[in-house]
Amino acid sequence: MENVGSLAVLLAFCVAIYAVLASVVGRLNRKPFLIISGERAVYSVWVLMTLASGILVYGLITGDFRYSYVAQHSNRSMPLLYKFAAWWGGQEGSLLFWSWLLSTYSAVVVFTNRRKHRDMMPYVVGVLMVVQTFFLILNNFVVSPFQMLAVDKLITAVPDGNGLNPLLQYPAMAIHPPMLYLGYVGFAVPFAFAIASLITKQPGDAWIHTTRRWTLITWLFQSCGIMLGAAWAYHVLGWGGYWGWDPVENASLLPWLSGTAFLHSVMMQEKKGMMKVWNIVLVSATFFLCIFGTSLTRTGLVSSVHAFAQGPLGKYFVSFLAIGIAATTYLILDRLHYLRSEAELESVISRESSFLFNNLILLASCFAVLWGTLFPVISEAVSGEKISLDAVWFNKLMIPIGLFLLLLTGVGPLFAWRRTSAESLRRNFQIPGIAAVGLVAGLLVAGVRSFYALISFGFCLFVALTVLMEFYRGARAIGVKNQMNLLRATVELTHRNTRRYGGYLVHMGIVLMFIGFTGAAFNKSDVKEMNVGDTLDLGHYQLKVVDLKEGDNGNYQWHRATVQVARGGDVLGTLEPEKRFYKASRQGTSEVGVRPRLNEDLYLNFGGMSDDGVRAVIQAYIFPLVSWIWIGGLVLIGGTLVCLVPSKIKMQYARTEVVGITTKYAEVPK
Amino acid sequence: MKKYWKFAALIAIVIGALVWLASAGVNETKTYYKTIAEVGQMGDRAYQERLRVAGDVESGSIQHAQGRVEFTLVQDKLRLKVAYAGSEPLPDTFRDGAQALADGKMGRDGVFQASKIQAKCASKYEAKPGQLRKAPAPINKTT
């Protein structure tokens, strides 16, 4: 079996190289049979990768502990779900998973475009398969998942494996990596189309129209992945945070930021024919940040609490990134004159300008996060001393950036194209502006003194009102015209232009998330060693330990405290924070007890047993508004899904095609 | 051309503000990664800067005493006494033999005052030796 697996990966490597050569040579020499054969090679790669992955997963599920990978990441007592999740739980497996996803995406791209974009497709296949080849090099020659355990060259099985890292034995975490990877890998597709359109000197936006959905879906996966990661950190790590500016977290955020910038700036190209170079740069940057993110997670370039793997991979990733970035830069510079802008900026207060600043801020934050993440590496190269920046630095920088972005979220979509009149500014922003100022004044009176919290709440209300007013105005107009009630009219309105109103929903999700983030300014916490009967007061809650238990279920040993929660004498219920100790991996985890409410979460963590082994260390936290982060995340996902629904009315963009450039430079091959 | 100056000015303001924030923040929050040997060579600076020191927790060195934990970090036979009095409990992975990162400042008494401890179980990602009399090692089966 293991031989079949290795052979499949090796064959996939050869076939991927063949696909690159066949497609490119076929395209250059106008040999349709070679192009077709290249596309079929893509399907073959998928079949081979699926076979190899299937063999590994079979080994994990049946517990074939002759495999080094299975012995390290699975064990007999793990639930089936986690045995399957072990596929991406370790380095070798997760890179195989990456490869498999890419081959799947490639096959889907080839299939859906089998009759479209004939001039571009060979290069799309070429680019995708080059990336595939790179990952197959890793799968084959660097971190093979099919290494066997042996004593004196005699293949041997160990009696039981180490088990999946217990921190990963949590439902959200089991699907967090695949979500993130779906997002990471997905950006290879828009990138491949962008490069293919550069190589074939396409003057238009064909690549953008084709990959719009891809980009959105990919972005959606990435957003889900990041949210799941945050939820996992909140519920599993036991320190109550959802984001710690850890290098690996940053790695997932970087392509999301540049991808978000890309989603916005393509609108400029679609509607105004501007920012063409910029879009190619952005999509390339996003793709390379995805690769960089994978390498950061997988190579331990920057030491991190998450550094789940360290190995010889670093130099492979660095070489691939260097070559890829150099080639892309060369190609963009060489094709600059095909990418001329068709319009100019006219006014600072215009939609164009708000897109420009949106991009500037997103990119600046992306760069800041990258800089902070790589600071230990940079400082070591410059001064010889490894200096790290912690969460305090990131917060200092990212809070103002985030607030500015939040403001842009509100004002940007309401600025008119080209220039905005004072009258429209007044109409759109008067009510939200006054309401926001009123809220801030009210909060000041109520005793809130945190500067950022005041600003944030003010902006949140401002943006939420602008968005709601947009919905209300549009819906009322439709409702009056077609005699619909307001709710039906809102659905109708959204359906008529899903992209616009879905986008507003996404913005609304962001606002809700910011409300949740801002709650962190009012966190409270306390720690106490408690025995049965002991009490602790935190905020307006009274906590009382009513039971302490311990036990063992084969997979892990556990200690559990049952804590009664009361407020003003009324018993609200009990929470059961638990500490687990996984035997196979000899590692502990926390199962926190959370009482989530819309206004605040009460969060209890079993910190451990006291030194005398009698009392439990209970950490209690109050996290105001934190639920809104998850609600906002769901709204964001919903909004993105709305964007993916085709609009009822096809929008015709009034836009001048620059015929001169098209006829002058485009050589459409016959 | 006037409108381009407006854009340029706005962009410059935004970027300038960010650079200012970033560079001001660096000096306040930077932490030096040092090995135990390097801490010894830093001289007086060791007492001023925030440091992050890595090493293995010496077996049997962890001592709990009223609200604080003391232990010894070892790296290449060099030892460093660490005291931790933070409010957060130590991570689950912190125990004898674990790899630990201590964040904090060097005290004049030669004891490192940590404000944060991170730990990683050393054996976590390696096949455990000693399960069989002779530990199986991975062999390359790719070819």
Interface residues (C-beta under 8 A of the other chain):
Chain A: E2 N3 S6 V9 L10 S68 A71 Q72 G90 N140 F141 S144 F146 Q147 M148 L149 A150 V151 D152 K153 I155 T156 A157 V158 P159 N162 N165 W239 S303 V305 F308 A309 L345 E346 S347 V348 S353 L356 F357 L360 I361 A364 A368 W371 F375 P376 E385 K386 I387 S388 L389 D390 V392 W393 K396 L397 P400 I401 F404 S525 V527 K579 F581 S585 R586 Q587 G588 T589 S590 G607 G608 D611 V617 Q619
Chain B: K3 Y4 K6 F7 L10 I11 V14 I15 A17 L18 L21 A22 A24 G25 V26 E28 T29 K30 T31 Y32 Y33 K34 R52 H64 S87 E88 P89 L90 D92 T93 L101 D103 Q118 K120 C121 S123 K124 Y125 E126 A127 K128 Q131 L132 K134 A135 P136 A137 P138 I139 N140 K141 T142
